[in-house]
Every structure is written in C-alpha cells, then in structure tokens.
C-alpha cells in the first residue's frame, strides 16, 4: 500500500482554468498530473526552469518593491538576450536581489 500526502496550493480560479486547459493541451488528464510531473522532474534535477515571458498580474501580485524592480530589470535583461542561472538550494529572492 503506497502512502500519499496531499499538497494544497491556493490559486485563482483563472489560473486553475488556464492550467486545466494547458494540461489538456499537452495530453495530461489533470492539473494534479501536471503538478506531479513537474515536481518529480524538479526533485530528480531533470527540470531546467527559465522565465521567458512576463508574469501576468492576474496570477501574481508583487508586494516587495525591491523584487518588483528586480523583475523589471530581469525582463529588460531577457529582451537583451541575457540569462541568469538560479541555484534552487538557495533563496531565489536573494539571488534575484544579488545577495
């Protein structure tokens, strides 16, 4: 008998709907299946995460002015073809802030 743990993540209904559409588009049966796939690849170090488009305000509200500035700078760097590699064993926030 396998043991399972439930992970609950509060998200907007718009994001959930968009995730359901995207999961279906790539042949997955549910958002849960998509999350399991991404998390499995992540923990096995088989996932390279990069941000290639702007964050949509409807999904993410920026509360930290420093972080908002770093994101805007990152978008400009992306437009210029620059990239950053993030180390997931350290705080992403600290890395974006140059700490």
C-alpha positions as CSV (number, residue, x, y, z in Angstrom):
1,X,0.0,0.0,0.0
2,X,1.5,3.3,-1.0
3,X,1.3,6.3,1.2
4,X,0.2,9.6,-0.3
5,X,0.4,13.2,1.0
6,X,-1.9,15.9,-0.3
7,X,-0.4,19.2,-1.3
8,X,-2.9,22.1,-1.4
9,X,-2.0,25.3,-3.1
10,X,-4.4,28.2,-3.1
11,X,-4.6,29.7,-6.7
12,X,-7.0,31.9,-8.5
13,X,-9.9,30.3,-10.4
14,X,-8.5,31.9,-13.6
15,X,-5.0,30.3,-13.1
16,X,-6.7,26.9,-12.4
17,X,-8.8,27.1,-15.5
18,X,-5.7,28.1,-17.6
19,X,-3.7,25.2,-16.0
20,X,-6.5,22.7,-16.9
21,X,-6.5,23.9,-20.5
22,X,-2.7,23.7,-20.7
23,X,-2.7,20.2,-19.1
24,X,-5.3,19.0,-21.6
25,X,-3.4,20.7,-24.5
26,X,-0.2,18.7,-23.7
27,X,-2.1,15.4,-23.2
28,X,-2.4,15.3,-19.4
29,X,-5.6,14.3,-17.6
30,X,-5.5,16.9,-14.9
31,X,-3.7,19.8,-13.1
32,X,-2.7,17.3,-10.4
33,X,-0.9,15.1,-13.1
34,X,0.8,18.2,-14.4
35,X,2.0,19.2,-10.9
36,X,3.2,15.6,-10.1
37,X,5.2,15.6,-13.4
38,X,6.8,18.9,-12.8
39,X,7.6,18.2,-9.1
40,X,9.1,14.8,-10.0
41,X,11.3,16.2,-12.6
42,X,12.3,19.0,-10.2
43,X,13.4,16.8,-7.4
44,X,15.3,14.5,-9.8
45,X,17.2,17.5,-11.1
46,X,15.7,16.9,-14.6
47,X,14.0,20.3,-14.8
48,X,15.5,23.4,-16.1
49,X,13.4,26.4,-15.2
50,X,13.6,29.7,-17.1
51,X,11.2,32.6,-17.3
52,X,10.6,33.5,-20.9
53,X,7.6,35.8,-20.7
54,X,6.2,38.5,-18.5
55,X,4.4,37.5,-15.3
56,X,0.7,38.1,-15.6
57,X,-0.6,40.5,-12.9
58,X,-3.7,38.4,-12.6
59,X,-1.6,35.5,-11.3
60,X,0.9,37.2,-9.2
61,X,0.8,40.4,-7.1
62,X,4.1,41.9,-6.3
63,X,4.3,43.3,-2.7
64,X,8.0,43.9,-2.5
65,X,9.2,47.0,-4.3
66,X,12.8,45.6,-4.5
67,X,11.5,42.4,-6.0
68,X,9.3,44.3,-8.5
69,X,12.4,46.3,-9.6
70,X,14.5,43.1,-9.9
71,X,11.7,41.5,-12.1
72,X,11.6,44.6,-14.3
73,X,15.4,44.5,-14.7
74,X,15.2,40.8,-15.4
75,X,12.6,41.4,-18.2
76,X,15.0,44.0,-19.7
77,X,17.9,41.5,-19.5
78,X,15.7,38.9,-21.2
79,X,14.9,41.3,-24.0
80,X,18.7,41.9,-24.4
81,X,19.3,38.2,-24.6
82,X,20.9,37.9,-21.2
83,X,20.2,34.9,-19.0
84,X,20.6,34.0,-15.3
85,X,21.1,30.6,-13.7
86,X,19.4,30.2,-10.4
87,X,20.5,27.7,-7.7
88,X,17.5,26.1,-6.1
89,X,19.4,25.2,-3.0
90,X,19.5,29.0,-2.2
91,X,16.7,31.6,-1.9
92,X,15.5,32.7,-5.3
93,X,14.6,36.0,-3.8
94,X,18.1,36.6,-2.5
95,X,19.6,35.6,-5.9
96,X,17.4,38.0,-7.8
97,X,18.3,40.7,-5.3
98,X,22.1,40.0,-5.8
99,X,22.6,38.6,-2.3
